[in-house]
Amino acid sequence: MDQESGTDRVIYISLGLTFVICLVATYWFRNFTLDDALIYYRYIQNALDGKGLVYNQGEKFNGLTSPLYSYLTLLVSWVVNDITRSQVWLGGACLFATCLVLARLFRQNVIVSVTLPLMVATSRYFYTTFGLETTWFLFLTVLALWLYEENKYGLLGVVCSCLLLTRGESVFLVLVLTARHFLERRPFPRIKLFVVPFLILAAHYAFTYWYYGKLLPSTLAAKIYQGKSGLWGDWPCFMHIAYLDNWVFDNCSMLMVGIIAISLVGLISGLKNRTLVTLLVFTLAWTGFYVCLNIPSYHWYYSVNFLLLYTGVAFGLDFFWRLLSPAARKVGFPIHRMAVGLLIIILAGTQFLLIYTHGGRHGGVWHYMVIGRWIEQRTEANSSVACVEIGHIGWYSKRKIIDILGLVNPHNARLIGERKFGHWLKYYRPDYILTHNPPWPAEQGIPQLVAAGLYAPDTRFDFPGFSLFAKKASGGTGE
């Protein structure tokens, strides 16, 4: 009993520290804005303003990757009345909730239960996904794993339906859990347990079809077209992850290599743990899906991979604990505690130091903010702007946006996938076109419009690395 109380005390101390870390790190990231997250924000702002759940007023195009997170965001923003700040704090709350469930999920292994929440909470990666559904998705994922282990199938069905409405790729977790259920020869769940999940899914898809005219959002197809275009690199785009060294570990190769090495040890030594194996198989299926479809390597798609990475680290430290325990008993000195404790401090401490040192420096790209505000102040309120970075430009300019990549407009994504980079101009003639200077590959076709006299550089616009072209009064007839 005393030993059990001591174990609980250590876990509670770890969770208390985890809470403080999440709170402080979220505060440091309070001004963080991610371009794709601002697409969500604009949908929500339009809904709150009575313009409908749309990106451009009057255009019912479903570019919401995560329907359930959109509903949650809408609710929280309506209550708090501050979209950007509320979503950052919502991300922090979901991250801490994930850590709580992880501690409970691996409760039988005290080292894992103590280490894993700290490693997750100190990882800069998760904070750079704030504003998107990532931490909410992770919370539902680990909650589903815990409910399965506890045989709480009623709640598990509800959580799985919520997972499917958060990210469709979570179907692989549902399939893995289903396969495990039958392999373990568990009794088939009662039919009535499927009623509530079915009603949740039916209600959403009925609304989506009624409101948008389609059951599924267009974003998955758009990302597949992006992969087909070749603009994000050769197959497999999803494995082009070298940038994560800087994005997550700030080019601290020793930290990255150490975490990967310990994680590999943990994944191999922990293969007898069924929860770990479940997470491993899910991650392999998740990664295979993105690789096979050649989805671009947007950093928030690796949330499951990072969860597995840090779970492996926790099991790796548990392996070292067990490896050193016999030697500790022989010499009568707790060398296992000192060694593992020191590794936890080094790994988690270094990660937290990177958060403190750099904070949200990759978010809220200042030039897109400034350009967006310039467009708001210097262009007509009813004008339209075509661009690639529609998140920041759309949020700050408050103009009708033509997305060259097609995330919030029809036609363009397919044309990008077919490498018909300038053909979107057959469907749209925006009042302004924002491009990089020199133009990115996706911005091809615009110089020809300028040469044809349909557009001309806006001489008021002076931002190095960018160009703004205005439609001439005699050119084009609009959309």
Residue pairs with C-beta under 8 A, 6 or more apart in sequence:
7 110
10 110
10 114
11 103
11 107
11 110
11 113
11 114
14 103
14 113
14 114
14 115
14 117
14 118
15 99
15 100
15 103
15 117
17 118
18 96
18 99
18 117
18 118
18 121
19 96
21 118
21 121
21 122
21 352
22 92
22 95
22 96
22 99
22 121
23 92
23 96
25 92
25 121
25 122
25 127
25 352
25 355
26 88
26 89
26 91
26 92
26 95
26 127
26 130
28 355
28 356
28 359
28 360
29 88
29 92
29 127
29 130
29 359
29 360
29 363
30 85
30 88
30 89
31 88
31 360
31 363
31 364
32 88
32 127
32 128
32 130
32 131
32 360
32 363
32 364
33 84
33 131
33 363
33 364
33 369
33 391
33 392
33 395
34 128
34 129
34 130
34 131
34 132
34 300
34 363
34 391
35 365
35 368
35 389
35 390
35 391
35 392
36 131
36 132
36 298
36 300
36 391
37 87
37 130
37 131
37 132
37 391
38 131
38 391
38 392
38 394
38 395
39 55
39 63
39 390
39 391
39 394
39 407
39 408
40 64
40 69
40 70
40 73
40 87
40 131
40 132
41 73
41 83
41 84
41 87
41 131
41 395
42 55
42 394
42 395
43 53
43 54
43 55
43 63
43 64
43 70
44 70
44 73
44 74
44 77
44 83
45 77
45 83
46 52
46 53
46 54
46 55
46 57
47 53
47 54
47 74
48 74
48 77
48 78
48 83
51 57
52 60
53 64
53 70
53 74
53 211
54 60
54 61
55 61
55 63
55 394
55 401
55 408
56 400
56 401
56 408
56 409
57 400
59 409
60 211
60 212
60 213
61 212
61 218
61 408
61 409
61 410
62 208
62 212
62 214
62 216
62 217
62 218
63 217
63 218
63 219
63 222
63 407
63 408
64 70
64 217
64 219
65 133
65 167
65 217
65 219
65 220
66 132
66 133
66 136
66 137
66 165
66 166
66 167
67 165
67 166
67 204
67 208
67 217
68 133
68 136
68 162
68 165
68 166
68 204
69 132
69 133
69 136
69 137
69 166
72 90
72 136
73 83
73 87
73 90
76 86
76 87
76 90
77 83
77 86
77 87
80 86
84 131
87 130
87 131
88 130
88 131
90 136
91 127
91 129
91 130
91 131
91 134
91 135
91 136
92 127
92 130
92 135
94 135
94 136
94 138
94 139
95 120
95 121
95 126
95 127
95 135
95 138
95 139
96 121
97 139
98 120
98 135
98 138
98 139
98 142
99 116
99 117
99 120
99 121
100 117
101 139
101 142
101 143
101 146
102 113
102 116
102 117
102 120
102 142
103 113
103 114
103 116
103 117
104 113
104 146
105 142
105 145
105 146
105 149
105 275
106 112
106 113
106 116
106 275
106 314
107 113
109 273
109 315
109 318
111 314
111 317
111 318
111 321
111 340
112 311
112 314
112 315
112 317
112 318
114 344
115 313
115 314
115 317
115 318
115 344
116 310
116 311
116 313
116 314
118 344
118 348
119 310
119 313
119 314
119 347
119 348
119 351
120 126
120 307
120 310
121 348
122 348
122 349
122 351
122 352
122 355
123 248
123 306
123 310
123 351
124 247
124 248
124 249
124 250
124 351
124 354
124 355
124 358
125 244
125 247
125 248
125 299
125 302
125 306
126 134
126 135
126 138
126 303
126 306
127 355
127 360
128 247
128 248
128 299
128 300
128 360
128 362
128 363
129 135
129 299
129 300
129 303
130 363
132 300
133 166
133 167
134 300
134 303
136 166
137 163
137 166
137 167
137 170
137 303
138 303
138 304
138 307
140 159
140 162
140 163
140 166
140 170
141 163
141 170
141 173
141 304
141 307
142 307
143 159
144 156
144 159
144 160
144 163
144 173
144 177
145 177
145 275
145 278
145 279
147 153
147 155
147 156
147 159
148 156
148 177
148 180
148 181
148 278
149 275
151 186
153 189
153 193
154 193
154 196
156 177
157 189
157 193
157 194
157 196
157 197
158 196
158 197
158 200
160 170
160 173
160 174
160 177
160 197
161 196
161 197
161 198
161 200
161 201
162 200
163 170
163 173
163 174
164 170
164 171
164 174
164 201
165 200
165 201
165 204
168 216
168 220
169 286
169 289
172 282
172 285
172 286
172 289
173 282
175 285
176 278
176 281
176 282
176 285
177 278
180 274
180 278
205 215
208 214
208 215
208 216
209 215
218 406
218 407
218 410
218 413
219 407
221 413
221 414
222 405
222 406
222 407
222 413
223 293
223 295
223 296
223 298
224 293
224 294
224 295
224 417
225 406
225 413
225 414
225 416
225 417
225 418
226 232
226 295
226 296
226 405
226 413
226 416
226 417
227 235
227 237
227 293
227 294
227 295
227 296
227 417
228 294
228 417
228 418
229 416
229 417
229 419
229 442
230 419
231 416
231 440
231 441
231 442
232 240
232 296
232 297
233 240
233 296
233 297
235 294
236 291
236 294
237 294
237 295
237 296
237 297
238 287
238 290
238 291
238 294
238 295
238 296
238 297
238 301
239 291
239 297
240 297
241 297
241 302
243 297
243 299
244 299
244 302
245 251
245 253
245 256
247 299
247 362
248 256
248 306
249 255
249 256
249 354
250 354
250 357
250 358
252 350
252 354
255 347
255 350
255 351
258 347
259 309
259 310
259 313
259 347
260 309
262 312
262 313
262 316
262 317
262 343
262 347
263 308
263 309
263 310
263 311
263 312
263 313
263 316
264 312
264 316
265 312
265 315
265 316
265 319
265 320
266 311
266 312
266 313
266 314
266 315
266 316
266 317
266 318
266 319
267 276
267 280
267 308
267 312
267 315
267 316
269 315
269 316
269 318
269 319
270 276
270 312
270 315
270 318
270 319
271 277
273 315
276 311
276 315
279 304
279 307
279 308
279 311
280 308
282 304
283 304
283 305
283 307
283 308
286 304
286 305
287 304
287 305
289 295
290 301
295 301
313 347
317 340
317 343
317 344
320 336
320 339
320 340
320 343
321 336
321 337
321 340
323 336
324 335
324 336
324 339
324 340
325 336
327 335
327 336
328 334
328 335
328 336
328 337
365 389
365 392
367 463
367 465
367 466
368 389
368 391
368 392
368 393
368 396
369 392
369 396
370 463
371 392
371 393
371 396
371 434
371 463
371 466
372 392
372 393
372 394
372 395
372 396
372 397
373 396
373 397
374 461
374 463
375 385
375 393
375 396
375 397
375 399
375 432
375 434
375 468
376 396
376 397
376 398
376 399
378 460
378 461
379 385
379 397
379 399
379 431
379 432
380 431
381 398
381 399
382 400
383 399
383 400
383 430
383 431
383 432
384 399
384 400
384 401
384 402
384 428
384 430
384 431
384 432
384 479
385 393
385 397
385 399
385 400
385 401
385 402
385 430
385 431
385 432
385 433
385 434
386 401
386 402
386 403
386 404
386 428
386 430
386 432
386 433
386 434
387 393
387 401
387 402
387 403
387 404
387 433
387 434
387 435
388 403
388 404
388 405
388 434
388 436
388 440
388 442
388 443
390 401
390 403
390 405
390 407
390 408
393 401
393 434
394 401
400 430
401 408
401 409
402 409
402 412
402 424
402 428
402 430
403 409
403 412
404 412
404 416
404 424
404 442
404 443
405 412
405 413
405 416
405 442
406 412
406 413
406 414
406 415
406 416
406 424
407 413
409 428
410 427
411 424
411 427
412 424
412 427
412 428
415 421
415 423
415 424
416 442
421 441
421 442
421 443
421 444
421 445
422 444
422 445
422 446
422 448
423 445
424 445
425 445
425 446
425 449
427 479
428 479
429 454
429 471
429 475
429 476
429 477
429 478
429 479
430 471
431 470
431 471
432 458
432 468
432 469
432 470
432 471
433 446
433 449
433 455
433 468
433 469
434 466
434 467
434 468
435 443
435 446
435 466
435 467
435 468
435 469
436 443
436 465
436 466
436 467
437 464
437 465
437 466
437 467
439 446
439 447
439 467
446 455
446 469
449 455
449 469
450 456
450 457
450 469
453 472
453 475
454 471
454 472
454 475
454 476
455 469
455 470
455 471
455 472
455 475
456 469
456 470
456 472
457 467
457 468
457 469
457 470
458 468
458 469
458 470
461 467
461 468
